[in-house]
Amino acid sequence: MNNSQKLLDMAMKVADNSYSPYSNFAVGCAIFADNRCFYSGCNVENVSFPVGTCAEEAAIAAMIADGGKKIVEILVYADAENLISPCGACRQRILEFADDNTMVYMANTKGIGKSVKAMELLPFVFKEF
Ligand code: THU
């Protein structure tokens, strides 16, 4: 099985555990990191809406907690007919741990529908230059 298929399987599985009773929109995210380990996370909503967290946020936190340093590939899965792209805040989060080759896959119930380089998601990411 190639990495992207494994990422899709993991993201679909973790999306099943999404806590999203307010939006009814389950999101799963899976990462293949530089340490050759895989991580995943789902969105976790809250009755105080802004307190909710995104799936990417959870997966990145799991990677960092386990000692991963860089995202090689990241897949965002929506349990929906449409694809989703990572929200603005998550683009900034992804790029914190990305390099020029980091890939972002967007997937839904039909599979992976779009692949882009992480840099393409946020060309003017906040940084000093
Ligand atoms: N969501 C994510 O988990 N990742 C994104 O990149 C966009 C949105 C979640 C947040 C909320 O729980 C639900 O999707 C609907 O916005």
Backbone and ligand atoms as CSV (ligand in chain L), in Angstrom:
chain,resi,resn,atom,element,x,y,z
A,1,MET,N,N,0.855,-1.210,0.000
A,1,MET,CA,C,0.000,0.000,0.000
A,1,MET,C,C,0.884,1.252,0.000
A,2,ASN,N,N,0.597,2.221,-0.873
A,2,ASN,CA,C,1.420,3.431,-0.882
A,2,ASN,C,C,0.993,4.381,0.247
A,3,ASN,N,N,1.824,5.379,0.473
A,3,ASN,CA,C,1.568,6.289,1.595
A,3,ASN,C,C,0.216,6.977,1.501
A,4,SER,N,N,-0.139,7.442,0.299
A,4,SER,CA,C,-1.375,8.224,0.200
A,4,SER,C,C,-2.600,7.356,0.500
A,5,GLN,N,N,-2.554,6.076,0.098
A,5,GLN,CA,C,-3.683,5.189,0.413
A,5,GLN,C,C,-3.765,4.933,1.914
A,6,LYS,N,N,-2.610,4.766,2.527
A,6,LYS,CA,C,-2.593,4.551,3.987
A,6,LYS,C,C,-3.098,5.813,4.706
A,7,LEU,N,N,-2.695,6.978,4.215
A,7,LEU,CA,C,-3.160,8.239,4.822
A,7,LEU,C,C,-4.678,8.362,4.691
A,8,LEU,N,N,-5.200,7.976,3.522
A,8,LEU,CA,C,-6.652,8.040,3.316
A,8,LEU,C,C,-7.369,7.095,4.280
A,9,ASP,N,N,-6.882,5.894,4.401
A,9,ASP,CA,C,-7.503,4.916,5.315
A,9,ASP,C,C,-7.502,5.446,6.749
A,10,MET,N,N,-6.355,5.997,7.153
A,10,MET,CA,C,-6.246,6.510,8.526
A,10,MET,C,C,-7.188,7.696,8.753
A,11,ALA,N,N,-7.239,8.598,7.774
A,11,ALA,CA,C,-8.067,9.808,7.928
A,11,ALA,C,C,-9.552,9.446,7.960
A,12,MET,N,N,-9.936,8.459,7.132
A,12,MET,CA,C,-11.347,8.040,7.131
A,12,MET,C,C,-11.705,7.412,8.478
A,13,LYS,N,N,-10.779,6.635,8.999
A,13,LYS,CA,C,-11.028,5.945,10.264
A,13,LYS,C,C,-11.149,6.947,11.417
A,14,VAL,N,N,-10.224,7.906,11.452
A,14,VAL,CA,C,-10.242,8.855,12.568
A,14,VAL,C,C,-11.443,9.811,12.446
A,15,ALA,N,N,-11.883,10.076,11.216
A,15,ALA,CA,C,-13.051,10.947,11.034
A,15,ALA,C,C,-14.299,10.319,11.672
A,16,ASP,N,N,-14.307,9.003,11.766
A,16,ASP,CA,C,-15.427,8.313,12.428
A,16,ASP,C,C,-15.520,8.694,13.904
A,17,ASN,N,N,-14.400,9.126,14.460
A,17,ASN,CA,C,-14.389,9.524,15.880
A,17,ASN,C,C,-14.561,11.030,16.061
A,18,SER,N,N,-14.729,11.753,14.961
A,18,SER,CA,C,-14.909,13.210,15.042
A,18,SER,C,C,-16.024,13.556,16.030
A,19,TYR,N,N,-15.768,14.585,16.827
A,19,TYR,CA,C,-16.831,15.112,17.701
A,19,TYR,C,C,-17.305,16.418,17.063
A,20,SER,N,N,-18.358,16.316,16.273
A,20,SER,CA,C,-18.822,17.483,15.513
A,20,SER,C,C,-20.344,17.593,15.517
A,21,PRO,N,N,-20.952,17.638,16.726
A,21,PRO,CA,C,-22.415,17.674,16.789
A,21,PRO,C,C,-23.014,19.016,16.364
A,22,TYR,N,N,-22.189,20.047,16.278
A,22,TYR,CA,C,-22.731,21.379,15.946
A,22,TYR,C,C,-22.734,21.618,14.441
A,23,SER,N,N,-21.692,21.176,13.771
A,23,SER,CA,C,-21.637,21.352,12.311
A,23,SER,C,C,-22.094,20.086,11.571
A,24,ASN,N,N,-22.079,18.955,12.275
A,24,ASN,CA,C,-22.310,17.673,11.599
A,24,ASN,C,C,-21.375,17.500,10.418
A,25,PHE,N,N,-20.156,17.949,10.572
A,25,PHE,CA,C,-19.170,17.877,9.495
A,25,PHE,C,C,-17.908,17.231,10.051
A,26,ALA,N,N,-17.768,15.935,9.772
A,26,ALA,CA,C,-16.638,15.177,10.311
A,26,ALA,C,C,-15.421,15.323,9.407
A,27,VAL,N,N,-14.294,15.674,10.028
A,27,VAL,CA,C,-13.042,15.834,9.289
A,27,VAL,C,C,-11.992,14.930,9.929
A,28,GLY,N,N,-11.190,14.291,9.083
A,28,GLY,CA,C,-10.054,13.493,9.562
A,28,GLY,C,C,-8.795,13.955,8.857
A,29,CYS,N,N,-7.687,13.897,9.559
A,29,CYS,CA,C,-6.414,14.307,8.966
A,29,CYS,C,C,-5.377,13.249,9.306
A,30,ALA,N,N,-4.506,12.951,8.351
A,30,ALA,CA,C,-3.417,12.008,8.610
A,30,ALA,C,C,-2.131,12.566,8.018
A,31,ILE,N,N,-1.051,12.285,8.711
A,31,ILE,CA,C,0.274,12.825,8.356
A,31,ILE,C,C,1.269,11.676,8.228
A,32,PHE,N,N,2.130,11.768,7.202
A,32,PHE,CA,C,3.342,10.952,7.152
A,32,PHE,C,C,4.491,11.914,7.433
A,33,ALA,N,N,5.252,11.621,8.476
A,33,ALA,CA,C,6.260,12.567,8.958
A,33,ALA,C,C,7.677,12.121,8.599
A,34,ASP,N,N,8.617,13.018,8.861
A,34,ASP,CA,C,10.025,12.775,8.517
A,34,ASP,C,C,10.626,11.580,9.270
A,35,ASN,N,N,10.040,11.228,10.396
A,35,ASN,CA,C,10.539,10.074,11.164
A,35,ASN,C,C,9.915,8.764,10.682
A,36,ARG,N,N,9.252,8.833,9.530
A,36,ARG,CA,C,8.623,7.683,8.877
A,36,ARG,C,C,7.442,7.117,9.679
A,37,CYS,N,N,6.906,7.930,10.598
A,37,CYS,CA,C,5.715,7.523,11.357
A,37,CYS,C,C,4.478,8.224,10.801
A,38,PHE,N,N,3.322,7.620,11.080
A,38,PHE,CA,C,2.031,8.156,10.657
A,38,PHE,C,C,1.277,8.676,11.887
A,39,TYR,N,N,0.543,9.774,11.689
A,39,TYR,CA,C,-0.244,10.364,12.786
A,39,TYR,C,C,-1.614,10.749,12.242
A,40,SER,N,N,-2.596,10.839,13.134
A,40,SER,CA,C,-3.921,11.254,12.670
A,40,SER,C,C,-4.622,12.071,13.744
A,41,GLY,N,N,-5.661,12.758,13.331
A,41,GLY,CA,C,-6.470,13.551,14.265
A,41,GLY,C,C,-7.786,13.917,13.617
A,42,CYS,N,N,-8.762,14.251,14.455
A,42,CYS,CA,C,-10.081,14.638,13.940
A,42,CYS,C,C,-10.495,15.976,14.562
A,43,ASN,N,N,-11.543,16.564,13.992
A,43,ASN,CA,C,-12.036,17.819,14.576
A,43,ASN,C,C,-12.817,17.524,15.857
A,44,VAL,N,N,-12.673,18.432,16.817
A,44,VAL,CA,C,-13.314,18.302,18.137
A,44,VAL,C,C,-14.007,19.621,18.444
A,45,GLU,N,N,-15.325,19.633,18.306
A,45,GLU,CA,C,-16.068,20.881,18.494
A,45,GLU,C,C,-16.413,21.113,19.962
A,46,ASN,N,N,-16.960,22.311,20.216
A,46,ASN,CA,C,-17.311,22.697,21.586
A,46,ASN,C,C,-18.566,23.561,21.539
A,47,VAL,N,N,-19.355,23.492,22.587
A,47,VAL,CA,C,-20.569,24.313,22.649
A,47,VAL,C,C,-20.211,25.795,22.578
A,48,SER,N,N,-19.029,26.149,23.023
A,48,SER,CA,C,-18.512,27.501,22.800
A,48,SER,C,C,-17.749,27.433,21.476
A,49,PHE,N,N,-18.410,27.742,20.376
A,49,PHE,CA,C,-17.945,27.374,19.034
A,49,PHE,C,C,-16.475,27.676,18.728
A,50,PRO,N,N,-15.954,28.867,19.091
A,50,PRO,CA,C,-14.555,29.146,18.699
A,50,PRO,C,C,-13.524,28.255,19.394
A,51,VAL,N,N,-13.955,27.546,20.404
A,51,VAL,CA,C,-13.036,26.687,21.157
A,51,VAL,C,C,-12.762,25.362,20.421
A,52,GLY,N,N,-13.561,25.067,19.433
A,52,GLY,CA,C,-13.388,23.822,18.683
A,52,GLY,C,C,-12.037,23.767,17.988
A,53,THR,N,N,-11.559,22.551,17.732
A,53,THR,CA,C,-10.260,22.394,17.078
A,53,THR,C,C,-10.414,21.624,15.768
A,54,CYS,N,N,-9.504,21.924,14.848
A,54,CYS,CA,C,-9.531,21.298,13.528
A,54,CYS,C,C,-8.781,19.971,13.545
A,55,ALA,N,N,-9.103,19.137,12.577
A,55,ALA,CA,C,-8.449,17.833,12.447
A,55,ALA,C,C,-6.941,17.988,12.215
A,56,GLU,N,N,-6.545,18.966,11.404
A,56,GLU,CA,C,-5.120,19.174,11.106
A,56,GLU,C,C,-4.358,19.532,12.386
A,57,GLU,N,N,-5.010,20.370,13.184
A,57,GLU,CA,C,-4.412,20.817,14.450
A,57,GLU,C,C,-4.103,19.596,15.327
A,58,ALA,N,N,-5.047,18.690,15.416
A,58,ALA,CA,C,-4.894,17.489,16.257
A,58,ALA,C,C,-3.801,16.586,15.710
A,59,ALA,N,N,-3.764,16.402,14.399
A,59,ALA,CA,C,-2.760,15.503,13.803
A,59,ALA,C,C,-1.358,16.094,13.957
A,60,ILE,N,N,-1.240,17.393,13.762
A,60,ILE,CA,C,0.074,18.042,13.918
A,60,ILE,C,C,0.522,17.950,15.370
A,61,ALA,N,N,-0.376,18.161,16.301
A,61,ALA,CA,C,-0.022,18.071,17.727
A,61,ALA,C,C,0.459,16.653,18.063
A,62,ALA,N,N,-0.191,15.639,17.499
A,62,ALA,CA,C,0.216,14.250,17.757
A,62,ALA,C,C,1.620,14.001,17.204
A,63,MET,N,N,1.892,14.545,16.008
A,63,MET,CA,C,3.226,14.383,15.407
A,63,MET,C,C,4.295,15.026,16.294
A,64,ILE,N,N,4.053,16.236,16.706
A,64,ILE,CA,C,5.055,16.957,17.509
A,64,ILE,C,C,5.249,16.261,18.859
A,65,ALA,N,N,4.163,15.843,19.469
A,65,ALA,CA,C,4.265,15.186,20.782
A,65,ALA,C,C,5.088,13.909,20.704
A,66,ASP,N,N,5.058,13.254,19.539
A,66,ASP,CA,C,5.762,11.981,19.374
A,66,ASP,C,C,7.193,12.161,18.866
A,67,GLY,N,N,7.583,13.400,18.590
A,67,GLY,CA,C,8.965,13.641,18.162
A,67,GLY,C,C,9.151,13.840,16.668
A,68,GLY,N,N,8.061,13.796,15.888
A,68,GLY,CA,C,8.162,14.116,14.457
A,68,GLY,C,C,8.493,15.590,14.302
A,69,LYS,N,N,9.268,15.901,13.272
A,69,LYS,CA,C,9.714,17.299,13.101
A,69,LYS,C,C,9.151,17.954,11.848
A,70,LYS,N,N,8.948,17.169,10.800
A,70,LYS,CA,C,8.511,17.719,9.513
A,70,LYS,C,C,7.381,16.885,8.922
A,71,ILE,N,N,6.469,17.574,8.236
A,71,ILE,CA,C,5.396,16.886,7.512
A,71,ILE,C,C,5.899,16.558,6.103
A,72,VAL,N,N,5.908,15.292,5.770
A,72,VAL,CA,C,6.267,14.883,4.402
A,72,VAL,C,C,5.011,14.922,3.530
A,73,GLU,N,N,3.927,14.332,4.051
A,73,GLU,CA,C,2.639,14.317,3.346
A,73,GLU,C,C,1.532,14.485,4.385
A,74,ILE,N,N,0.504,15.223,3.998
A,74,ILE,CA,C,-0.645,15.405,4.907
A,74,ILE,C,C,-1.922,15.288,4.079
A,75,LEU,N,N,-2.881,14.565,4.619
A,75,LEU,CA,C,-4.147,14.358,3.909
A,75,LEU,C,C,-5.291,14.858,4.782
A,76,VAL,N,N,-6.176,15.635,4.166
A,76,VAL,CA,C,-7.363,16.130,4.869
A,76,VAL,C,C,-8.583,15.502,4.223
A,77,TYR,N,N,-9.366,14.825,5.047
A,77,TYR,CA,C,-10.521,14.076,4.553
A,77,TYR,C,C,-11.811,14.641,5.146
A,78,ALA,N,N,-12.780,14.886,4.291
A,78,ALA,CA,C,-14.117,15.281,4.750
A,78,ALA,C,C,-15.078,14.145,4.446
A,79,ASP,N,N,-15.867,13.777,5.443
A,79,ASP,CA,C,-16.879,12.747,5.251
A,79,ASP,C,C,-18.050,13.397,4.522
A,80,ALA,N,N,-17.810,13.722,3.254
A,80,ALA,CA,C,-18.762,14.524,2.489
A,80,ALA,C,C,-18.579,14.252,1.002
A,81,GLU,N,N,-19.499,14.774,0.198
A,81,GLU,CA,C,-19.389,14.589,-1.255
A,81,GLU,C,C,-18.427,15.582,-1.873
A,82,ASN,N,N,-18.223,16.707,-1.185
A,82,ASN,CA,C,-17.307,17.721,-1.699
A,82,ASN,C,C,-15.946,17.592,-1.033
A,83,LEU,N,N,-14.932,18.076,-1.754
A,83,LEU,CA,C,-13.596,18.141,-1.157
A,83,LEU,C,C,-13.534,19.350,-0.235
A,84,ILE,N,N,-12.627,19.321,0.727
A,84,ILE,CA,C,-12.336,20.531,1.491
A,84,ILE,C,C,-10.837,20.797,1.414
A,85,SER,N,N,-10.513,22.079,1.509
A,85,SER,CA,C,-9.108,22.460,1.632
A,85,SER,C,C,-8.906,22.963,3.059
A,86,PRO,N,N,-7.686,22.864,3.572
A,86,PRO,CA,C,-7.451,23.270,4.964
A,86,PRO,C,C,-7.810,24.746,5.185
A,87,CYS,N,N,-8.356,25.049,6.360
A,87,CYS,CA,C,-8.727,26.430,6.673
A,87,CYS,C,C,-7.458,27.289,6.747
A,88,GLY,N,N,-7.645,28.586,6.758
A,88,GLY,CA,C,-6.507,29.512,6.750
A,88,GLY,C,C,-5.551,29.277,7.911
A,89,ALA,N,N,-6.105,29.120,9.114
A,89,ALA,CA,C,-5.248,28.910,10.285
A,89,ALA,C,C,-4.460,27.612,10.146
A,90,CYS,N,N,-5.100,26.583,9.613
A,90,CYS,CA,C,-4.402,25.295,9.460
A,90,CYS,C,C,-3.349,25.363,8.366
A,91,ARG,N,N,-3.527,26.227,7.370
A,91,ARG,CA,C,-2.464,26.410,6.368
A,91,ARG,C,C,-1.212,26.951,7.044
A,92,GLN,N,N,-1.411,27.920,7.921
A,92,GLN,CA,C,-0.263,28.458,8.668
A,92,GLN,C,C,0.351,27.356,9.528
A,93,ARG,N,N,-0.464,26.545,10.149
A,93,ARG,CA,C,0.034,25.445,11.000
A,93,ARG,C,C,0.815,24.419,10.171
A,94,ILE,N,N,0.281,24.067,9.016
A,94,ILE,CA,C,0.955,23.079,8.164
A,94,ILE,C,C,2.316,23.618,7.720
A,95,LEU,N,N,2.340,24.882,7.305
A,95,LEU,CA,C,3.592,25.432,6.758
A,95,LEU,C,C,4.675,25.589,7.814
A,96,GLU,N,N,4.276,25.661,9.064
A,96,GLU,CA,C,5.274,25.698,10.145
A,96,GLU,C,C,6.165,24.444,10.099
A,97,PHE,N,N,5.587,23.343,9.638
A,97,PHE,CA,C,6.298,22.063,9.669
A,97,PHE,C,C,6.473,21.461,8.266
A,98,ALA,N,N,6.413,22.312,7.261
A,98,ALA,CA,C,6.529,21.854,5.877
A,98,ALA,C,C,7.872,22.267,5.287
A,99,ASP,N,N,8.238,21.637,4.171
A,99,ASP,CA,C,9.352,22.146,3.369
A,99,ASP,C,C,8.867,22.252,1.927
A,100,ASP,N,N,9.803,22.525,1.009
A,100,ASP,CA,C,9.400,22.762,-0.389
A,100,ASP,C,C,8.703,21.564,-1.029
A,101,ASN,N,N,8.952,20.380,-0.474
A,101,ASN,CA,C,8.396,19.165,-1.093
A,101,ASN,C,C,7.149,18.630,-0.410
A,102,THR,N,N,6.752,19.223,0.705
A,102,THR,CA,C,5.589,18.702,1.451
A,102,THR,C,C,4.333,18.712,0.580
A,103,MET,N,N,3.644,17.580,0.570
A,103,MET,CA,C,2.422,17.449,-0.238
A,103,MET,C,C,1.170,17.473,0.638
A,104,VAL,N,N,0.119,18.082,0.114
A,104,VAL,CA,C,-1.190,18.127,0.781
A,104,VAL,C,C,-2.205,17.435,-0.122
A,105,TYR,N,N,-2.867,16.417,0.402
A,105,TYR,CA,C,-3.901,15.708,-0.347
A,105,TYR,C,C,-5.269,16.062,0.237
A,106,MET,N,N,-6.226,16.319,-0.653
A,106,MET,CA,C,-7.596,16.611,-0.219
A,106,MET,C,C,-8.485,15.460,-0.679
A,107,ALA,N,N,-9.266,14.940,0.270
A,107,ALA,CA,C,-10.026,13.727,-0.034
A,107,ALA,C,C,-11.448,13.808,0.517
A,108,ASN,N,N,-12.309,13.014,-0.112
A,108,ASN,CA,C,-13.690,12.878,0.387
A,108,ASN,C,C,-14.084,11.414,0.257
A,109,THR,N,N,-15.381,11.158,0.312
A,109,THR,CA,C,-15.829,9.767,0.298
A,109,THR,C,C,-15.497,9.071,-1.026
A,110,LYS,N,N,-15.164,9.855,-2.058
A,110,LYS,CA,C,-14.806,9.260,-3.362
A,110,LYS,C,C,-13.306,9.003,-3.477
A,111,GLY,N,N,-12.527,9.464,-2.487
A,111,GLY,CA,C,-11.077,9.274,-2.548
A,111,GLY,C,C,-10.341,10.593,-2.619
A,112,ILE,N,N,-9.085,10.516,-3.020
A,112,ILE,CA,C,-8.261,11.732,-3.114
A,112,ILE,C,C,-8.628,12.462,-4.402
A,113,GLY,N,N,-9.046,13.726,-4.249
A,113,GLY,CA,C,-9.524,14.486,-5.411
A,113,GLY,C,C,-8.560,15.555,-5.859
A,114,LYS,N,N,-7.659,15.969,-4.972
A,114,LYS,CA,C,-6.737,17.039,-5.338
A,114,LYS,C,C,-5.458,16.922,-4.520
A,115,SER,N,N,-4.333,17.186,-5.165
A,115,SER,CA,C,-3.025,17.167,-4.496
A,115,SER,C,C,-2.292,18.457,-4.843
A,116,VAL,N,N,-1.752,19.117,-3.844
A,116,VAL,CA,C,-0.973,20.340,-4.084
A,116,VAL,C,C,0.250,20.341,-3.167
A,117,LYS,N,N,1.224,21.137,-3.543
A,117,LYS,CA,C,2.340,21.333,-2.625
A,117,LYS,C,C,1.876,22.260,-1.505
A,118,ALA,N,N,2.363,22.042,-0.294
A,118,ALA,CA,C,1.933,22.857,0.853
A,118,ALA,C,C,2.162,24.335,0.590
A,119,MET,N,N,3.282,24.667,-0.037
A,119,MET,CA,C,3.619,26.068,-0.318
A,119,MET,C,C,2.545,26.758,-1.163
A,120,GLU,N,N,1.896,25.966,-2.029
A,120,GLU,CA,C,0.889,26.546,-2.917
A,120,GLU,C,C,-0.353,26.994,-2.143
A,121,LEU,N,N,-0.558,26.418,-0.972
A,121,LEU,CA,C,-1.762,26.730,-0.197
A,121,LEU,C,C,-1.733,28.145,0.369
A,122,LEU,N,N,-0.534,28.623,0.664
A,122,LEU,CA,C,-0.434,29.926,1.339
A,122,LEU,C,C,0.875,30.600,0.923
A,123,PRO,N,N,0.881,31.157,-0.285
A,123,PRO,CA,C,2.140,31.702,-0.819
A,123,PRO,C,C,2.770,32.766,0.083
A,124,PHE,N,N,1.955,33.610,0.684
A,124,PHE,CA,C,2.519,34.648,1.546
A,124,PHE,C,C,2.292,34.312,3.013
A,125,VAL,N,N,2.661,33.070,3.374
A,125,VAL,CA,C,2.589,32.636,4.768
A,125,VAL,C,C,3.314,33.661,5.643
A,126,PHE,N,N,2.815,33.860,6.855
A,126,PHE,CA,C,3.463,34.798,7.758
A,126,PHE,C,C,4.857,34.289,8.106
A,127,LYS,N,N,5.845,35.117,7.824
A,127,LYS,CA,C,7.234,34.835,8.246
A,127,LYS,C,C,8.024,36.113,8.020
A,128,GLU,N,N,9.193,36.198,8.613
A,128,GLU,CA,C,10.077,37.341,8.348
A,128,GLU,C,C,10.902,37.023,7.126
A,129,PHE,N,N,11.076,37.994,6.258
A,129,PHE,CA,C,11.918,37.765,5.075
A,129,PHE,C,C,12.630,39.045,4.668
L,1,THU,N1,N,-12.557,21.767,10.008
L,1,THU,C1,C,-11.391,21.065,10.125
L,1,THU,O1,O,-11.262,20.171,10.970
L,1,THU,N2,N,-10.366,21.380,9.294
L,1,THU,C2,C,-10.415,22.368,8.342
L,1,THU,O2,O,-9.425,22.636,7.674
L,1,THU,C3,C,-11.664,23.088,8.112
L,1,THU,C4,C,-12.761,22.828,9.053
L,1,THU,C5,C,-13.664,21.468,10.926
L,1,THU,C6,C,-13.943,22.561,11.915
L,1,THU,C7,C,-15.399,22.285,12.254
L,1,THU,O3,O,-15.447,21.335,13.311
L,1,THU,C8,C,-15.967,21.666,10.993
L,1,THU,O4,O,-14.860,21.279,10.213
L,1,THU,C9,C,-16.843,22.599,10.192
L,1,THU,O5,O,-16.225,23.771,9.934
